[in-house]
Amino acid sequence: MNAYDVVVVGGGNAALCAALAAQENGASVCVLERAPQAERGGNSRFTAGAMRVVYRGLDDLLELMPDLSEQEQANTEFGAYTEEQFFDDMGRVTEYRTDPDLSEILIRQSFQALKWMRGKGVRFVPLYGRQAFKIGQKFRFWGGLTVEAWGGGPGLIDALYASAARHGIEVRYAARALRLIAGDDGVKGVVVRQDGRTQEIAAKAVVLACGGFEANSEMRSRYLGPGWELAKVRGTRFNTGDGIAMALAAGAMANGNWSGCHAVAWDRNAPEFGDLAVGDNFQKHSYPFGLMINAAGKRFVDEGADFRNYTYAKYGRVILQQPGQFCWQVFDAKVKHLLRDEYRIRQVTKAEAGTLEELAGKLEGVDPQGFLETVRRFNATVDTATPFDPTVKDGRAARGIEPPKANWANPLDTPPYQAFAVTCGITFTFGGLRIGNDGQVVDSDGGAMRGLYAAGELVGGLFYFNYPGGTGLTSGAVFGRIAGASAARAARGN
């Protein structure tokens, strides 16, 4: 039987941060990545690499991004994102159900976690492409999201694996953890199947960081509800809830929003699971500047209720609830320049027309007369006296219709028109395991499970109903670092 101080189950951002922290604290470490090497990295690899972090201004950002050029510094209004703002955002979008201790740890340790990652070789750059608009001669960031890993999700994963190799951390690919080796003395290892053979790997501590159950259609239907088996999976096909299931079987306590998840607008004809060649570009997140139209030709949500990074993670569920589980996002020429890069990829379901009547006939599955009537009523209610400003919640509303549009309302009246068909893409599930502030898993009686720690998506209690964009990777880094260090200290008898 192979033996290590710490075994980490999982191969994404949270898992690698846990492994690096455990090694840093003197532990011998083995990482078990269920995917083959070509698909390594979990959901983290499918992300844009955005990470929500507290910063007081440019000086803090320069600690994370010291290679920011003088021109970038001069031409950008980075602003600040305070702890108080992060607390407000976490509370508001989760309807104040977020675990106060975990939320505080996440927020107060966010900056130091990213600084630690930079010390491990992860580079960060400003998130210009998706969170900044050029107003006059300056770029202006909005929505509290400013930093991304260089190279996006793939760049983040490559940097973490390179760091693991430099630090002598063993990684086993196509190694599926089946169950924990657990008894009266706590968790002592993992049963693993690799290369067609089942074996036991002994460990003084185990960190579970292998994702939620979003890629398991049976579990989605059981916990999220009927219809969720019809959702597309944005990321890896390997996040089937194994870590959660093996921990619960060993006596762990379930926690969090088991009927909730992060789900977004995703191209209607995207594949069943994520495509590494396309990454997260099947997403369609510029809807605040247009209209979302269902099969009846009607709007069904306030596209401008808030900045997209405070609404996009919950609107996928609303799209799934529409007839046929789809809608069209419709834009005119006035806002074409504001559409994110994901609208320009080759693999896109798109319609274009020079008139609204022509467009109505091209929106597959949509009642054309219902669409034209919806646009007529919407256009008549827009407050055109209020200036349009995409960098703030501008209050330019459309009222007197249902639903209203609170911000960024423009009449749909300037050809050519473009429309994009989307469905629901699930990112990760919110239900999982209860952990203590040190990352240790709590058992169903409320006590600590000796030798078992957790981080990442399979931790429950942080997110309910929704989440602030960019918080997932930050959570993985913060709690991965905590869990890995705690596991190493436990393994070494401290």
GISULDA-V915888 format. One record per residue. SS is DSSP state (@ for helix, = for strand, . for the rest). OMEGA is omega as a letter, one per 30 degrees, with the letter a starting at -180 (* if undefined). D_CENTER is the distance of its C-alpha to the mean C-alpha in Angstrom with 2 decimals. Layout:
ss=(SS:SS)
omega=(OMEGA:OMEGA)
d_center=(D_CENTER:D_CENTER)
This chain:
ss=(.:=:=:=:=:=:=:=:=:.:.:.:@:@:@:@:@:@:@:@:@:@:@:@:.:.:.:.:=:=:=:=:.:.:.:.:@:@:@:.:.:@:@:@:@:@:.:.:.:=:=:.:.:.:=:.:.:@:@:@:@:@:@:@:.:.:.:.:.:@:@:@:@:@:.:=:=:.:.:.:=:.:@:@:@:@:@:@:@:@:@:@:@:.:.:.:.:.:.:@:@:@:@:@:@:@:@:@:.:@:@:@:@:@:@:@:@:@:@:.:.:.:.:=:=:=:.:@:@:@:@:=:=:=:=:.:.:=:=:=:=:.:.:.:.:.:=:=:=:.:.:@:@:@:@:@:@:@:@:@:@:@:@:@:@:@:.:.:.:=:=:=:.:.:=:=:=:=:=:=:=:=:=:.:.:=:=:=:=:=:=:=:=:=:.:.:=:=:=:=:=:=:=:=:=:=:=:=:.:.:.:.:.:.:.:.:@:@:@:@:@:@:@:@:.:.:.:@:@:@:.:=:=:.:.:.:.:.:.:.:.:@:@:@:@:@:@:@:@:.:.:=:.:=:=:.:.:.:.:.:=:=:=:=:=:=:=:.:.:.:.:.:.:.:.:.:.:.:.:.:.:.:=:.:.:.:@:@:@:.:=:=:=:.:.:.:.:.:.:.:.:.:.:.:.:.:.:@:@:@:.:@:@:@:@:@:@:@:@:@:.:.:@:@:@:.:=:=:=:=:=:.:@:@:@:@:@:@:.:.:@:@:@:@:.:.:.:.:.:=:=:=:=:.:.:@:@:@:@:@:@:@:.:.:.:.:.:@:@:@:@:@:@:@:@:@:@:@:@:@:@:=:.:.:.:.:.:.:.:.:.:.:.:.:.:.:.:=:.:.:.:.:.:.:=:.:.:.:.:.:.:.:.:.:.:.:=:=:=:=:=:=:=:=:=:=:=:=:=:.:.:=:=:.:=:.:.:.:.:=:=:=:=:.:.:.:.:=:=:=:=:=:=:=:.:@:@:@:=:.:.:.:.:.:.:.:.:.:.:.:@:@:@:@:@:@:@:@:@:@:@:@:@:@:@:@:@:@:@:@:@:.:.:.)
omega=(l:a:l:l:a:l:l:l:a:a:l:a:a:a:a:l:l:a:a:l:l:l:l:l:l:a:l:a:l:l:l:l:a:a:l:a:a:a:a:l:l:l:a:a:a:a:l:l:a:a:l:a:l:l:a:a:a:a:l:a:l:l:l:a:a:a:l:a:l:l:l:l:a:a:a:l:a:a:l:l:a:l:a:l:l:l:l:a:l:l:a:a:l:a:l:l:a:l:a:a:a:l:l:l:l:a:a:a:a:a:a:l:l:l:l:l:l:l:l:l:l:l:l:l:l:a:a:a:a:a:l:l:l:l:a:a:a:l:a:l:a:l:l:a:a:a:l:l:l:a:l:l:l:l:l:a:l:l:a:l:l:l:l:l:l:a:l:l:l:l:l:a:a:a:a:l:a:l:l:l:a:l:a:a:l:a:a:l:a:l:a:l:a:l:l:a:l:a:l:l:a:l:l:l:l:l:l:l:a:l:l:a:a:a:a:a:l:l:l:a:a:a:a:l:a:l:a:l:a:a:l:l:a:a:a:l:a:a:a:l:a:a:l:a:a:l:l:l:l:l:a:l:l:a:l:a:a:l:a:l:l:a:a:l:a:a:a:a:l:l:a:l:a:l:a:l:a:a:a:a:l:l:l:a:l:a:l:a:l:l:l:a:a:a:l:a:a:l:a:a:l:a:a:a:a:l:a:a:l:l:a:a:l:a:l:l:a:l:l:a:l:l:a:l:l:l:l:l:a:a:l:a:a:a:a:a:a:a:a:a:a:l:a:l:a:a:a:l:a:l:l:l:l:l:l:l:l:l:a:l:a:a:a:l:a:l:a:a:l:l:a:l:l:l:a:a:l:a:a:a:a:l:a:l:l:a:l:l:a:a:l:l:a:l:l:a:l:a:a:l:a:f:l:l:a:a:l:l:l:l:l:a:a:l:f:a:l:l:a:a:a:l:a:l:a:a:l:a:a:a:a:a:l:l:l:a:l:l:a:a:l:l:a:l:l:l:l:l:a:l:a:a:a:l:l:a:a:l:l:l:a:a:l:l:a:l:l:a:l:a:a:l:l:l:l:a:a:a:l:l:a:a:a:l:l:l:l:l:l:a:a:l:l:*)
d_center=(36.87:34.56:33.70:31.24:30.55:26.82:24.99:21.20:19.78:16.68:15.99:12.56:11.73:12.58:15.59:16.97:16.76:18.61:21.07:21.84:22.39:24.61:26.61:26.98:28.56:31.08:29.72:30.13:26.78:25.84:22.38:22.21:19.82:20.25:19.53:22.33:22.16:21.44:18.13:17.16:13.87:11.82:8.31:8.18:10.85:9.28:6.88:8.90:9.08:8.64:9.38:10.73:14.19:17.54:20.29:23.75:24.49:25.27:26.88:23.77:21.78:24.71:24.28:20.83:22.01:25.78:26.34:25.58:28.71:31.21:30.73:26.97:27.78:30.55:28.79:25.60:25.12:22.28:23.21:21.83:19.05:20.85:20.18:21.65:19.26:16.20:18.09:18.87:15.37:14.16:17.37:17.51:14.25:14.66:18.34:19.38:18.66:16.35:18.41:20.36:20.93:17.45:16.18:19.12:18.55:14.96:16.28:19.64:18.62:15.71:18.23:20.25:17.41:16.59:20.35:20.82:18.39:20.45:23.47:22.21:22.02:18.53:19.15:17.32:18.10:17.73:15.07:18.05:17.01:14.33:15.08:18.85:21.84:25.35:27.76:31.26:31.28:28.16:24.43:22.88:19.34:17.94:15.32:15.08:12.78:15.07:14.16:12.53:13.66:16.68:16.25:12.48:10.69:14.16:15.91:13.96:14.71:18.25:18.91:17.98:20.12:22.87:22.91:23.14:26.05:27.76:27.66:29.16:26.34:27.05:24.40:25.34:23.76:24.04:24.62:23.49:23.92:25.90:26.85:27.49:31.02:31.69:34.87:36.78:35.99:32.22:29.81:31.64:29.58:27.88:29.40:27.96:28.78:28.99:31.23:32.59:33.77:32.79:33.26:32.74:31.16:32.40:30.43:31.24:27.62:24.52:20.85:18.50:15.03:14.61:11.62:11.93:14.14:12.16:14.47:17.50:19.00:21.62:19.41:17.26:20.63:22.00:19.43:17.48:20.77:22.88:21.43:18.05:19.66:19.76:16.05:14.80:12.34:9.84:9.84:12.56:15.56:16.19:13.80:16.61:16.77:19.51:18.77:18.64:21.78:23.76:23.13:24.22:27.19:28.18:28.20:24.84:23.95:21.20:19.18:16.70:15.70:16.61:16.91:13.52:10.10:7.00:8.90:9.71:12.85:13.36:16.72:19.31:20.80:17.90:18.62:17.90:15.33:13.41:15.93:15.71:18.23:16.15:12.65:10.15:13.33:13.89:11.62:14.03:13.07:16.57:17.80:18.87:21.75:22.99:23.65:21.92:24.75:25.07:27.82:30.36:29.86:28.53:25.73:23.82:21.35:21.62:19.70:20.49:19.83:17.63:15.70:13.10:10.20:11.74:12.37:10.18:7.95:11.48:13.53:12.67:14.67:17.41:17.75:18.14:20.93:22.87:25.90:25.00:21.24:20.97:21.67:22.59:21.30:24.54:25.36:28.66:29.90:29.56:25.78:25.51:25.11:22.00:20.03:17.21:17.99:16.14:19.07:21.54:20.66:23.35:21.38:21.15:22.88:24.84:28.07:30.24:33.48:36.04:36.61:34.72:37.23:36.54:32.77:33.29:34.97:32.14:29.29:29.48:29.59:30.02:33.26:34.58:36.80:34.15:31.90:34.80:35.75:32.25:32.22:35.79:35.04:31.88:33.74:36.57:34.54:32.64:33.68:34.61:36.42:33.23:31.90:28.60:26.22:22.59:21.90:22.73:22.75:26.12:27.56:28.76:28.73:30.04:31.80:34.26:32.10:29.75:26.92:27.52:25.34:25.02:24.18:24.47:26.90:29.04:31.68:30.86:34.16:33.94:34.10:32.84:30.14:26.97:24.86:21.84:21.37:18.00:17.09:14.21:11.40:9.63:6.25:7.11:10.07:10.99:14.48:15.70:18.24:19.93:20.29:22.61:22.05:22.97:20.33:23.12:22.61:24.81:27.15:28.12:31.08:29.11:30.17:28.37:28.04:29.90:28.24:24.77:21.59:17.87:14.52:10.82:9.38:13.06:13.94:14.65:15.57:12.93:11.13:13.45:13.32:10.50:8.46:8.94:6.70:6.17:6.94:4.96:6.89:9.67:10.06:10.39:12.88:14.76:15.30:15.72:18.38:19.97:20.11:21.53:24.10:25.11:25.54:27.66:29.81:30.39:31.30:33.75:35.30:34.19)
